[in-house]
Amino acid sequence: MSRFNAKSLSAAVAVAAVALATAQAADISGAGATFPYPIYSKWADAYKTQTGIGLNYQSIGSGGGIKQIKAKTVTFGASDMPLEAKDLEEAGLVQFPMIIGGVVPAVNVKGVQAGQMVLDGATMAEIYLGEITKWNDPRIKKLNPTLALPATAIAPIYRSDGSGTNFLFSNYLASSYPKFKETIGAATSVQWPVGIGAKGNEGVANMTAQTDGAIGYVEYAYAKQNKMAYADLINSAGKKVAPNAESFQAAAANADWAHAPGYHLILTNQAGEKSWPITGASFILVYGNPPDPAATGAALKFFDWAFKNGGKMAADLDYVPLPDSLVSQIRNTWKTQIKGVPAT
């Protein structure tokens, strides 16, 4: 091989190596909860525009996100069901909240618009247990005395995949109706006795929209984006509340994060007259001793950027940005619990 060709080949290899390194550096990989996907997607677009670094996030449900981070196939996992401190320690994971939002009951009942119907936890639990089967059932009419309710059969739609939205909704029903707690319980995946399964918030939203008489449960952003009718709820204070950033913030206001080991805190059925009862935080999971410190560092830079710059984008989708005091606590967690990663 001539000296010229050798030099050319050497240069080409060097360029390819730089290109590969750049691509790898830009590939922040994550997987998990569908609950925060609308805001993660919005943040990712803005972040790539500003930095050139992309985010490859698989919206596969919290159960899948936990599995993938434990298998070390992604840099971070995302879950709406927080792992307990002992589980984090066993897996070598560090957990922190990223955003707060709300789950809403979406309905497809002829003539019923968003916010016209009101439900409570016990009534929805009876629907998902198969005890209430028609929309004009006296228990629903009692909550909606002025609403014209048809005799349409109720078609409950549920999450077929392991998900944090499942956990938040089942946790709310379990805390509202003892029979549901005893027979079904609260978990990312439960055995629903009646209804139609659909995958992801997207799947539940689509199935609910396509099925006459349906009721489903989705993150509020999905209901808004798909222009779905949703029900207001009676909260733990006995007050009727609508889903919005104010009612999600009210539910999160009394959260004592400083005394929650591993940030394990559940926000359903919080006290307060303005609190939305199916509020939840979405969490990020990374390794305390990362297999790829550079990749984890890149992910933390993205999350730090979102804390600094993503508040308005979150509010526009009716998510609730974390308070500054909590963000400071999270940054300290990064410094003290995640090894080998440069400070953001």
QUIPEQUI-V898436 format. One record per backbone hydrogen bond with DSSP energy under -0.5 kcal/mol. NH is the residue of the N-H (numbers start at 1). CO is the residue of the C=O. E is the energy in kcal/mol with one decimal. If there is no record, write none. Layout:
nh=[NH NH]
co=[CO CO]
e=[E E]
//
This chain:
nh=[6 7 8 9 10 11 12 13 14 15 16 17 18 19 20 21 22 23 24 25 26 27 27 28 28 29 30 31 32 33 37 39 40 41 42 43 44 45 46 47 48 49 50 51 52 53 54 56 57 58 58 59 60 60 61 63 64 65 66 67 68 69 70 71 72 73 74 75 76 77 78 79 82 87 88 89 90 91 92 93 94 96 98 99 100 101 103 104 106 106 107 108 112 113 115 116 117 119 124 125 126 127 128 129 130 131 132 133 135 137 140 141 142 143 144 147 149 154 155 156 157 158 160 161 163 167 168 169 170 171 172 173 174 175 176 176 177 180 181 182 183 184 185 192 194 196 198 203 204 205 206 207 208 209 210 211 211 212 213 214 214 215 216 218 220 222 223 224 225 226 227 228 229 231 232 233 234 235 235 238 241 248 249 250 251 252 253 255 257 259 260 261 263 264 265 269 270 275 276 279 279 280 282 283 284 285 286 288 289 290 290 296 297 298 299 300 301 302 303 304 305 306 307 308 309 310 314 315 316 317 317 318 319 320 321 326 327 328 329 330 331 332 333 334 335 336 337 338 339 339 341]
co=[2 3 4 5 6 7 8 9 10 11 12 13 14 15 16 17 18 19 20 21 22 23 24 26 54 27 56 76 58 78 34 36 36 37 38 39 40 41 42 43 44 45 46 47 48 47 26 28 55 30 56 57 32 58 32 162 162 61 62 63 64 65 66 67 69 68 68 29 29 285 31 283 80 84 84 85 86 87 88 88 286 284 282 282 320 280 278 218 104 216 229 214 109 111 230 113 113 232 120 121 122 123 124 125 127 126 126 131 152 134 137 137 138 139 140 144 147 133 213 154 215 196 198 198 188 163 164 165 166 167 168 169 170 171 172 173 173 177 177 178 179 180 180 190 128 156 158 199 200 201 202 203 204 205 206 207 208 210 108 108 211 155 106 104 102 219 219 220 221 222 224 223 107 105 117 241 119 233 239 235 233 244 245 246 247 248 249 252 255 256 257 259 260 261 263 277 267 272 247 267 276 101 99 79 96 77 94 92 92 287 339 292 293 294 295 296 297 298 299 300 301 302 303 304 305 306 310 311 312 313 314 315 314 100 319 323 323 324 325 326 327 328 329 330 331 332 333 334 288 337 338]
e=[-2.6 -2.5 -2.6 -3.0 -2.7 -2.5 -2.5 -2.7 -2.2 -2.6 -2.7 -2.6 -2.4 -2.7 -2.7 -2.6 -2.6 -2.5 -2.8 -2.5 -1.9 -0.8 -0.7 -1.5 -1.5 -0.7 -2.4 -1.4 -2.5 -1.5 -1.0 -0.7 -2.5 -2.7 -1.6 -2.8 -2.6 -2.0 -1.8 -3.0 -2.4 -1.9 -1.8 -2.8 -2.2 -0.5 -0.7 -3.1 -0.9 -2.4 -0.5 -0.7 -0.9 -1.6 -2.6 -1.3 -0.6 -2.1 -2.5 -2.0 -2.5 -2.3 -2.0 -1.7 -0.8 -2.2 -0.7 -1.2 -1.5 -2.4 -1.8 -2.1 -0.7 -0.6 -2.1 -2.4 -2.1 -1.8 -1.2 -2.4 -3.5 -1.8 -3.1 -1.1 -1.6 -2.5 -2.9 -3.1 -0.8 -2.0 -2.5 -2.7 -2.5 -0.6 -2.9 -2.0 -0.6 -2.2 -2.2 -2.3 -2.2 -1.9 -2.6 -1.1 -1.2 -2.6 -1.3 -0.5 -2.3 -1.5 -1.1 -2.5 -2.2 -0.7 -1.0 -1.4 -0.9 -2.9 -2.2 -0.6 -3.2 -2.5 -2.3 -0.5 -2.5 -1.6 -2.9 -2.6 -3.0 -2.6 -2.0 -2.4 -2.7 -1.9 -0.8 -0.6 -1.7 -1.1 -1.7 -2.3 -2.3 -2.7 -2.3 -1.1 -0.6 -2.6 -2.1 -1.3 -2.4 -2.6 -2.5 -2.8 -2.5 -2.1 -1.6 -0.9 -0.6 -0.6 -2.5 -0.5 -1.7 -1.8 -2.8 -2.1 -2.7 -1.3 -1.4 -2.5 -2.9 -2.0 -1.4 -2.8 -0.5 -2.5 -2.6 -2.1 -1.6 -0.6 -2.7 -2.2 -2.8 -2.2 -2.7 -2.2 -1.5 -1.6 -1.2 -1.6 -1.2 -0.9 -1.9 -0.7 -2.5 -1.5 -1.2 -2.4 -0.8 -1.1 -2.2 -0.5 -0.6 -2.5 -2.8 -3.2 -3.0 -2.9 -2.3 -2.6 -0.5 -0.5 -0.5 -2.2 -2.7 -2.2 -2.0 -2.5 -2.0 -1.8 -2.3 -2.8 -2.5 -2.3 -2.3 -2.0 -3.1 -2.4 -2.3 -2.6 -2.4 -0.8 -0.9 -1.8 -2.7 -3.8 -0.6 -0.6 -2.1 -2.5 -1.6 -2.3 -2.5 -1.8 -1.7 -2.3 -1.9 -2.2 -2.6 -1.4 -3.4 -0.6 -0.5]
//
